[in-house]
Amino acid sequence: MSSSLKKFYIIAWVFGLVFYFLDYVIRSAPAVMIPQLVDNFNTTELKLISMIGTYYYTYSTCSLIAGIALDKFGAKKSLFVGTLILGIGCLLFLLSTQIGGVSGRLLQGAGCAFAFPGCVYLASKGFSSKSLATAIGVTQCIGMLGGTAGQFVVGPWMEAGVSVHTFWLWSGIATIITAFCLFFVIPKEKESENTSDNEPKHLGYLEPYKIVFRNPQSWLCGIISGLLFAPTTIFAMTWAVAFFQKDKQFAFHDAAVTSAMVAFGWVFGCPLLGFITDKIGRRKPVLVGGAVLMILSLLQMIVLPDLYSAKVSMFILGLGSGAAMIPYSVIKETNPDYVKGSSTGAINFITFGVTTLLSPVFSNLFGKNLGLSDATIHFQNSLFFWIGGIVLAIIISLMLKETGTKAKIAN
């Protein structure tokens, strides 16, 4: 591929980052508008949390569709359709009915499933393999800036009296505008650009996934990433505001800011850990190091909660959880180049499949009795739940093959 075409892909990647930013704003914002959404949809808090969680049903399954679409149709059409679906999902929240809410959230999950695989696809076209992990880290950094904005910015808006209808209307409009920008900016791919010398001719629609899912390393990558993602996507972005309010007696504003510090930590953790793993040429040590940092931050909130502010603890948790992005580099390096879109779709499917399974488990164990049992013990047990998952991720990572540049040189 010519250097000038690579530059166009980098420009397209920047526009893709806008899509991913909006993805995380829309994913995290409901956590700071739960009372308003309860009134809007005329439902209970627990039912609303379940409604918000339906996002992950379509997100995980549509990740597979996104991977196929990227490999077969390229980024131009795939990202346009994904972004447009997300915009429509936002506008459906304007219907003050539970059917509209569930339908909108399902479409939001389906549309967002195209954001990260699309950005990684564009990055893999524009950047060299030596800087790919850094580019993926920057991508996730922008996403988590959106997650931070979804709580840091939207929370005060809700307190100031901005209606949920206004928020979802403008979110939908901004997303649809982004869809058309992506369509016009992404280079049109020729068939020759999508083929490599090692690629089998006439590869079927499902063949890329057969290749990816038959590789045990793909499953290990997805499970590890899912276990490291879950404390941020389920706890920090869904439940943390309520937990800090009811278990720790925080005011709403303090609870929202404290929860948002995880996303803020991601902003620094993703590019930093990506840079370190590219710099040292190894993936596993940085992956395990980030997971250990997550455990230490959670243990500090349990054992020494007065050592420093919960905001600092949550920031450190987010910093360490940037390690969840490293398996996204590993899965691309452990599978053929011609299934790069499908490999990202596959890891998204497995990652958020893990999240989808863990979400109702956590809700049943700790969500139902929130505010009804001993607050301190309830909060501590909820954190031990996530520590257990992170420990499991570390154990599984021991079975992961090292794919960094130094390992390739050694082989």
ZILINMO-V785499 format. One record per run of one state. SS is the DSSP state (a for helix, b for strand, c for the rest). FROM is the first residue (numbers start at 0). LEN is the number of residues. If there is no record, write none. Layout:
ss->SS from->FROM len->LEN
ss->SS from->FROM len->LEN
This chain:
ss->c from->0 len->2
ss->a from->2 len->30
ss->c from->32 len->1
ss->a from->33 len->8
ss->c from->41 len->3
ss->a from->44 len->9
ss->c from->53 len->1
ss->a from->54 len->38
ss->c from->92 len->5
ss->a from->97 len->29
ss->c from->126 len->2
ss->a from->128 len->31
ss->c from->159 len->4
ss->a from->163 len->22
ss->c from->185 len->5
ss->a from->190 len->4
ss->c from->194 len->12
ss->a from->206 len->7
ss->c from->213 len->2
ss->a from->215 len->31
ss->c from->246 len->5
ss->a from->251 len->29
ss->c from->280 len->3
ss->a from->283 len->20
ss->c from->303 len->6
ss->a from->309 len->24
ss->c from->333 len->3
ss->a from->336 len->31
ss->c from->367 len->7
ss->a from->374 len->23
ss->c from->397 len->7
ss->a from->404 len->6
ss->c from->410 len->1
